[in-house]
């Protein structure tokens, strides 16, 4: 017997020594580009470093840098009425509630199920006594169950749910950022459509005057009838383009209505022509991007969740220790509960261990490791894409600024050419074909200039979005705050 006891103790010691669960893994490393190097030049693998996302909640009213009161008013309605944002906020509340649900496993569970039972046995029942007197049973039990968290299974489940809540909070901020950026883009595109409409209205009037000029010259015998036909065709083409702008503007207006949570038929934005100057946006160091973007923070938290799953898969190999108990009173009537002999109780530990599962736990562990690798790769891919988005936006702004200057000079030259051609035609010194050509070039140059300004404003919005929206540093809900 002594040898048996010593052997049991030795086996228990070995089991306890081997039941070691690895601690949570550190945040995954991500590639960061070299400072002041081209976008496609990245550090080597040995220079990867862990990120510490601090994307901030909330990101702030970054759209106020454009100094447009109407845009500010529209952006404020997104947080109130946008249905996608409301749905995302509900998902976050659900993820936060899951923390409280899992955290309850850290404490004992107590429940009761009182019952009253009355029974009269039949004389014909097997082994029935000769006395069929009816009996009654009044029971008030209290059951208790508690899992002793030997290997940290409960702690890991709680930690996993907290990581999920943080990821959901980051997802909420990412949805908020996307919606605000989309609204800003639609708004600037709509204002560009207003500018195009104003330009085409002015062009139609100018072409109408040119048609009158050619008609007068034809009536005076100074110009052929073909000049009148060409001028009329030019006017009609400009009129068609002027009308077509309305389709694009109405679609943009409808898109904005949906973003602010209103029916398109009940929403409108008055037309206005405004001069926008893209503000200067500080980008900071490439490594800081890891701390600004909510989608990066969400991906990093998902990796941590997957890491907890790896630990849970390993814990499944170890035995589970739980404590159960029941206590209460039982008697033949409610009054009998007051008697001391009616009390009963039972308590004891339960140790359970799976001895054979045909490789189920091994497959679960392999799947958990594969899922972790997948989330790590997804995280690194999101980081790379974020660097690309910033580089795309900064390059676009740099190139478009130079292009805007070039286009401004080209527009001035085209207008000068149109004025000269019109004056020469009025004096009979050049054919009307030169006027038509100059009109077409001037209109195209003016429309290109408006389009370049629209693209500059759009690139500015995309840069702000790529940087995470705003530059104030706050924090996601702390793990200790999630209950």
Residue, then its C-alpha position, 0 to 999 in steps of 0.5 A: x500500500x505504501x508503494x502504491x501511495x508513493x507511486x500515485x504521488x509521483x505520478x501526480x507530481x509529474x502531471x502537475x509539473x507537465x501541466x504548464x500553459x504558455x503565457x500569452x504571446x506578445x503582439x505580432x511584429x509588422x513590417x515598417x518602412x524606412x524613414x525617408x525612403x521610397x514606399x516599396x523599400x521596407x526593413x528586413x525581417x530582423x527589424x520587425x518590431x511589435x506595435x502598441x496600437x493606441x488608435x484613440x476613441x473617438x478620433x475627433x472631428x477631423x473634417x473641421x480642418x476643411x472649414x466648411x460649416x455645411x460639411x460639419x453639420x452633415x458629419x454630425x448627423x452621421x454619428x446620430x442617424x447612420x444605420x451601419x454605425x448604429x449596428x456596429x455600436x450594437x455589436x460592440x455592446x454585445x461583445x462587451x456583454x460577452x465579457x461579463x458572461x464569461x467572467x461569471x465563470x470565475x465565481x461559483x454558480x448557485x441555483x435552486x429548484x424547489x419542488x413539491x411531490x405527492x404520491x399514492x402508490x397502487x396496491x397492484x404495483x410490484x413490491x407494493x406494501x399492503x399500506x397504499x397510504x399517500x406520501x408527500x415530499x417538500x424539498x427546497x434545495x440549493x445547488x452549487x458548482x464551481x470549476x477550480x481554474x487550475x490551468x487558467x482555462x477560465x482566465x483565458x476565456x475571459x481574456x479572450x472575450x476582453x480582446x474580442x470586446x476591444x477588437x469590436x470597439x476598434x471595428x466601431x471606430x473603423x466604421x465611423x472613420x469610413x463613413x465620415x470619410x465617405x461623406x466628406x468625399x461625396x460632399x466634395x464631389x458634389x461641390x465639384x459637380x456644382x462647379x462644373x454646372x456653373x461652368x457649363x451654364x456660363x459656357x452655354x450662354x457664351x456659346x449662345x452669344x457665339x451663335x448670334x455672332x455667326x448668325x449676324x455675320x451670315x445675314x450680312x453675307x460675311x460668313x457661310x451658313x456652315x459657321x451657323x451650323x457649327x456654332x449651333x452644334x457646339x451650343x447643343x453639345x454644351x447644353x447636353x453636357x450641362x444637363x448630364x451633370x444633374x444626374x451625377x449631382x443627384x446620385x451624390x446627393x442621394x448617397x449623402x442622404x443615406x449616410x446621414x440616415x434620411x430618405x433621399x426623397x426628403x433630403x436636398x443640398x442647395x447648389x453652391x460654388x466654393x473655392x476649396x484649398x486642401x489643408x496641410x496634413x502632417x503624416x508623422x513617422x511611418x511607425x506611428x501609423x501602427x498606433x493610429x489606425x483602428x483597423x490595425x488595432x482590431x487586427x492585432x486584437x484578433x491575433x490575441x484572441x487566436x493566441x488565447x484559443x491556442x492556450x485553450x486547446x493545450x489546456x484541454x489535455x489537462x484534467x478538470x477539477x470542479x467542486x459541487x455541493x447541494x444543501x437544503x431542507x426536505x420534509x413531508x410538509x412546509x412546516x417540517x422545514x423548520x425542524x432541524x432533522x429536515x436539513x440535508x447537505x452534500x459536498x465534494x470535488x470532482x476530477x475529470x480527464x479525457x483518456x481517449x478521444x481519437x485525436x480530437x484534441x490534437x486536431x483542435x490544437x492544430x486548427x488553433x495554431x493554423x488560425x493564429x498564423x492566419x490572423x498574424x498574416x492578416x494583421x501584417x497584410x493590413x499594416x502593409x496596405x495601410x502604408x500603401x494607402x498613406x503613400x498613395x495619398x501623399x504621392x497624389x497630393x504632391x503630384x496633383x499640386x504640381x498638376x494644378x499649377x500646370x493646369x491653371x497656366x494651361x487654362x489661362x492660355x486656352x482662354x487667351x487663345x479663345x479671346x484672340x480667335x473670337x476677335x479675329x473671327x469677328x473681324x473676318x481675319x480667321x475661319x470659325x473653325x479656329x473659334x470652335x477649336x479654341x472653345x473646345x480646348x478652353x472648356x476642356x481645360x476649365x473642366x480639367x481644372x475643376x476635376x483636379x481640385x476635386x481630386x486634391x480634396x479627395x486625396x486629402x480626405x483619403x490621407x486623413x482616413x489612411x492616417x486613422x482620422x485625426x491626431x489626438x491620442x486616446x485609448x480603447x476601453x482598458x481590459x480592466x474596464x471591461x466587466 
